[in-house]
Amino acid sequence: MKNMENQIPAKRERQLIIIGAGGHASNIVNVALSLNYSILGFIHNQRAREKLFEYPIFCDLNDIDNL
């Protein structure tokens, strides 16, 4: 059996931007954090510039160019 640890990218490589900031977003955050992903934020055009679970909400992909 292969060593799975060598196949998992380092934490700094496991960054996530979640599309949508509705009801399922909390589930995605919980799962992503349990898998050691770093949440960069959410994309949701109607809630742009707000925060959700301390993470920023961006309007669209153009807003994340400076991350």
Secondary structure, 3 states (H helix, E strand, C coil): CCCHHHHCCCHHHCEEEEECCCCCHHHHHHHHHHCCCEEEEEECCCCCCCEECCEEEECCHHHHCCC
